[in-house]
Amino acid sequence: MHTKKIALGGGCHWCTEAVFQSLVGVERVELGYVASTGDNTSFSEAVVVHFNPEKINLKTLIEIHLHTHKSTSNHSLRERYRSAVYYFNVRQEQLAQEYIKSLQRDFDELIISEVLPFSAFKPSRESLHNYYKTNPERPFCKRFINPKIKLLLHQFSKHMRSMEHPVLKE
């Protein structure tokens, strides 16, 4: 089976990178900025997730994405942190819309995450890559990333790689 990819944005890309690097079936996570079309041509923090659909499916990736960022909050930083699933083909678009609609039942508030066409990607500078893996003791990681990893451990543990996470030591 060929590796597939999907782009996801919602919060700080350090957080998103750490979440998806923790998952079985995710082969690679590209950290950077994604632009779409129409009103969404500005670049927003996001990741491109390369995954093996035989090990983790698109619905699970989208479900984890919705639960690990503020997918129901239209806060003032949405220009920088656009909540979106960026698709690469029509089939992904249809599935993403279907999955978000079906996952709405898990949320008390309306999911605002958009399903948008992927248009362009600008990678972050190399020094920002693998931030959580190389800086787990930093205050940012403890405050913002560890809670997301704890949520994964609690709700999605069967999809997690068996790796040493700093939150397991707490």
Backbone hydrogen bonds in HBPLUS format (Angstrom, degrees):
<---DONOR---> <-ACCEPTOR-->    atom                        ^
c    i                          cat <-CA-CA->   ^        H-A-AA   ^      H-
h    n   atom  resd res      DA  || num        DHA   H-A  angle D-A-AA Bond
n    s   type  num  typ     dist DA aas  dist angle  dist       angle   num
A0004-LYS N   A0051-PHE O   2.80 MM  47  5.37 162.8  1.83 164.3 161.8     1
A0051-PHE N   A0004-LYS O   2.73 MM  47  5.37 157.1  1.78 149.6 157.6     2
A0006-ILE N   A0049-VAL O   3.01 MM  43  5.39 145.2  2.14 140.8 151.4     3
A0049-VAL N   A0006-ILE O   2.76 MM  43  5.39 166.8  1.78 167.7 163.6     4
A0007-ALA N   A0086-TYR O   3.24 MM  79  4.87 171.5  2.25 150.0 147.4     5
A0086-TYR N   A0007-ALA O   2.77 MM  79  4.87 168.2  1.78 144.8 147.5     6
A0008-LEU N   A0047-VAL O   2.84 MM  39  5.47 155.0  1.90 156.0 164.5     7
A0047-VAL N   A0008-LEU O   2.91 MM  39  5.47 154.2  1.98 148.2 155.8     8
A0009-GLY N   A0084-ALA O   2.98 MM  75  5.13 168.5  2.00 147.9 148.4     9
A0084-ALA N   A0009-GLY O   2.80 MM  75  5.13 161.4  1.84 132.8 137.0    10
A0015-CYS N   A0012-CYS O   3.05 MM   3  5.47 123.4  2.39 106.7 119.2    11
A0016-THR N   A0012-CYS O   3.17 MM   4  6.55 163.8  2.19 151.5 155.7    12
A0017-GLU N   A0013-HIS O   2.88 MM   4  5.76 157.9  1.93 136.4 143.0    13
A0018-ALA N   A0014-TRP O   3.07 MM   4  6.22 164.4  2.10 143.9 147.9    14
A0019-VAL N   A0015-CYS O   3.02 MM   4  6.28 162.4  2.05 155.3 159.7    15
A0020-PHE N   A0016-THR O   3.14 MM   4  6.34 175.2  2.15 155.0 155.4    16
A0021-GLN N   A0017-GLU O   2.89 MM   4  5.99 148.6  1.99 153.0 162.2    17
A0022-SER N   A0019-VAL O   3.18 MM   3  5.45 144.8  2.31 102.1 112.2    18
A0023-LEU N   A0020-PHE O   3.37 MM   3  5.47 170.2  2.38 107.5 110.0    19
A0161-ARG N   A0022-SER O   2.76 MM 139  5.62 164.9  1.78 151.2 153.1    20
A0026-VAL N   A0023-LEU O   3.29 MM   3  5.73 163.4  2.32 124.5 127.2    21
A0024-VAL N   A0159-HIS O   2.72 MM 135  5.50 160.7  1.76 146.7 153.7    22
A0052-ASN N   A0025-GLY O   2.74 MM  27  5.08 157.6  1.79 149.7 157.7    23
A0027-GLU N   A0050-HIS O   2.75 MM  23  5.54 140.6  1.90 142.3 155.0    24
A0028-ARG N   A0050-HIS O   3.32 MM  22  5.11 158.2  2.37 135.7 136.5    25
A0050-HIS N   A0028-ARG O   2.86 MM  22  5.11 178.4  1.86 163.7 163.1    26
A0030-GLU N   A0048-VAL O   2.86 MM  18  4.98 168.4  1.87 145.9 149.3    27
A0048-VAL N   A0030-GLU O   2.93 MM  18  4.98 150.0  2.02 134.5 144.3    28
A0124-SER N   A0031-LEU O   2.93 MM  93  5.83 169.0  1.94 133.1 132.7    29
A0032-GLY N   A0046-ALA O   3.06 MM  14  5.65 152.0  2.14 173.4 166.3    30
A0046-ALA N   A0032-GLY O   2.92 MM  14  5.65 164.2  1.95 142.8 141.5    31
A0033-TYR N   A0122-LYS O   2.81 MM  89  5.14 149.3  1.91 143.2 153.6    32
A0122-LYS N   A0033-TYR O   2.87 MM  89  5.14 157.2  1.92 148.6 155.6    33
A0034-VAL N   A0044-SER O   2.87 MM  10  5.42 157.2  1.92 153.3 151.3    34
A0044-SER N   A0034-VAL O   2.96 MM  10  5.42 152.7  2.04 134.9 141.1    35
A0035-ALA N   A0120-ALA O   2.99 MM  85  5.17 156.3  2.05 140.8 143.9    36
A0119-SER N   A0035-ALA O   2.94 MM  84  5.53 146.2  2.06 160.9 151.2    37
A0120-ALA N   A0035-ALA O   3.26 MM  85  5.17 155.4  2.32 130.6 130.2    38
A0036-SER N   A0040-ASN O   2.79 MM   4  5.16 159.6  1.83 153.1 150.8    39
A0040-ASN N   A0037-THR O   3.02 MM   3  5.29 160.6  2.06 129.3 130.1    40
A0045-GLU N   A0080-ARG O   2.95 MM  35  6.21 150.8  2.04 167.8 165.3    41
A0055-LYS N   A0052-ASN O   2.89 MM   3  5.55 159.0  1.93 121.7 128.5    42
A0056-ILE N   A0052-ASN O   3.04 MM   4  6.25 154.9  2.10 153.8 161.5    43
A0061-LEU N   A0057-ASN O   3.14 MM   4  6.50 159.9  2.18 151.6 157.5    44
A0062-ILE N   A0058-LEU O   2.92 MM   4  6.17 163.0  1.95 156.3 160.3    45
A0063-GLU N   A0059-LYS O   2.84 MM   4  6.02 159.3  1.88 149.9 156.4    46
A0064-ILE N   A0060-THR O   2.91 MM   4  6.07 166.7  1.93 153.5 156.4    47
A0065-HIS N   A0061-LEU O   2.91 MM   4  6.09 156.1  1.97 143.9 151.4    48
A0066-LEU N   A0062-ILE O   2.90 MM   4  6.13 163.0  1.93 154.6 157.8    49
A0067-HIS N   A0063-GLU O   3.14 MM   4  6.35 148.5  2.24 145.5 153.7    50
A0068-THR N   A0064-ILE O   3.04 MM   4  6.10 125.5  2.35 145.0 158.3    51
A0068-THR N   A0065-HIS O   3.25 MM   3  5.31 144.9  2.38  99.5 109.3    52
A0071-SER N   A0069-HIS O   2.75 MM   2  5.58 129.6  2.01 113.7  97.4    53
A0073-SER N   A0070-LYS O   3.31 MM   3  5.37 168.4  2.32 107.6 110.8    54
A0112-ILE N   A0071-SER O   2.73 MM  41  5.86 160.9  1.77 156.1 162.7    55
A0078-ARG N   A0075-HIS O   3.30 MM   3  5.91 150.3  2.40 127.0 125.4    56
A0080-ARG N   A0077-LEU O   3.05 MM   3  5.55 124.1  2.38 111.6 123.7    57
A0081-TYR N   A0077-LEU O   2.83 MM   4  5.96 156.0  1.88 152.3 160.0    58
A0114-GLU N   A0083-SER O   2.87 MM  31  6.32 160.1  1.90 145.9 143.1    59
A0085-VAL N   A0114-GLU O   2.81 MM  29  6.26 151.4  1.89 161.9 171.4    60
A0116-LEU N   A0085-VAL O   2.92 MM  31  6.20 155.3  1.99 147.6 155.8    61
A0087-TYR N   A0116-LEU O   2.85 MM  29  6.22 149.3  1.94 152.7 162.3    62
A0118-PHE N   A0087-TYR O   2.97 MM  31  5.52 158.5  2.02 160.0 153.5    63
A0093-GLU N   A0089-ASN O   3.10 MM   4  6.44 156.9  2.15 150.3 157.4    64
A0094-GLN N   A0090-VAL O   2.98 MM   4  6.29 163.7  2.00 155.3 157.9    65
A0095-LEU N   A0091-ARG O   2.94 MM   4  6.17 169.0  1.95 155.2 158.2    66
A0096-ALA N   A0092-GLN O   2.80 MM   4  5.88 167.1  1.82 154.9 158.8    67
A0097-GLN N   A0093-GLU O   3.04 MM   4  6.22 165.6  2.06 152.4 156.0    68
A0098-GLU N   A0094-GLN O   3.00 MM   4  6.17 161.8  2.04 148.6 154.2    69
A0099-TYR N   A0095-LEU O   2.78 MM   4  5.96 165.2  1.80 158.9 162.6    70
A0100-ILE N   A0096-ALA O   2.96 MM   4  6.08 168.5  1.97 152.4 155.4    71
A0101-LYS N   A0097-GLN O   3.06 MM   4  6.18 161.8  2.10 146.1 151.5    72
A0102-SER N   A0098-GLU O   2.98 MM   4  6.23 159.3  2.02 149.0 154.8    73
A0103-LEU N   A0099-TYR O   2.85 MM   4  6.00 143.7  1.98 148.8 159.2    74
A0104-GLN N   A0100-ILE O   3.12 MM   4  6.19 119.8  2.50 141.1 153.6    75
A0104-GLN N   A0101-LYS O   3.36 MM   3  5.39 152.2  2.44  98.8 106.7    76
A0106-ASP N   A0103-LEU O   2.91 MM   3  5.65 163.4  1.94 124.7 129.7    77
A0107-PHE N   A0104-GLN O   2.98 MM   3  5.49 168.0  1.99 122.8 125.8    78
A0128-LEU N   A0125-ARG O   2.93 MM   3  5.84 167.3  1.95 131.0 135.2    79
A0129-HIS N   A0126-GLU O   3.06 MM   3  5.39 153.7  2.13 112.0 119.8    80
A0134-THR N   A0130-ASN O   3.01 MM   4  6.17 150.4  2.10 155.4 163.1    81
A0135-ASN N   A0131-TYR O   2.83 MM   4  5.72 127.2  2.11 144.1 158.1    82
A0138-ARG N   A0135-ASN O   3.02 MM   3  5.56 166.6  2.04 124.0 128.4    83
A0141-CYS N   A0138-ARG O   3.06 MM   3  5.38 115.7  2.49 106.6 121.0    84
A0142-LYS N   A0138-ARG O   3.07 MM   4  6.41 164.5  2.09 158.9 163.6    85
A0143-ARG N   A0139-PRO O   2.87 MM   4  5.97 158.3  1.91 152.4 158.3    86
A0144-PHE N   A0140-PHE O   2.83 MM   4  5.79 168.0  1.85 154.5 158.2    87
A0145-ILE N   A0141-CYS O   3.00 MM   4  4.76 128.0  2.28 113.4 128.6    88
A0146-ASN N   A0141-CYS O   2.82 MM   5  6.07 162.4  1.85 171.8 169.4    89
A0148-LYS N   A0145-ILE O   2.91 MM   3  5.26 124.6  2.23 109.2 124.0    90
A0149-ILE N   A0145-ILE O   3.02 MM   4  6.37 155.2  2.09 156.0 164.0    91
A0150-LYS N   A0146-ASN O   2.84 MM   4  6.07 157.7  1.89 155.6 162.0    92
A0151-LEU N   A0147-PRO O   3.01 MM   4  6.20 150.6  2.10 137.4 145.0    93
A0152-LEU N   A0148-LYS O   2.97 MM   4  6.31 155.1  2.04 143.9 150.6    94
A0153-LEU N   A0149-ILE O   2.87 MM   4  6.18 161.8  1.90 151.8 156.5    95
A0154-HIS N   A0150-LYS O   2.92 MM   4  6.12 147.5  2.02 145.4 154.3    96
A0155-GLN N   A0151-LEU O   2.76 MM   4  5.85 175.6  1.76 162.1 163.3    97
A0156-PHE N   A0152-LEU O   2.71 MM   4  4.76 146.3  1.83 130.1 140.3    98
A0159-HIS N   A0156-PHE O   2.91 MM   3  5.64 160.9  1.95 124.7 131.1    99
A0160-MET N   A0157-SER O   3.07 MM   3  5.17 164.9  2.09 109.1 113.8   100
A0168-LEU N   A0165-HIS O   2.95 MM   3  5.55 152.2  2.03 117.5 125.6   101
A0169-LYS N   A0166-PRO O   3.07 MM   3  5.51 154.4  2.14 110.7 118.3   102
A0170-GLU N   A0167-VAL O   3.32 MM   3  5.37 155.4  2.38 100.1 107.1   103
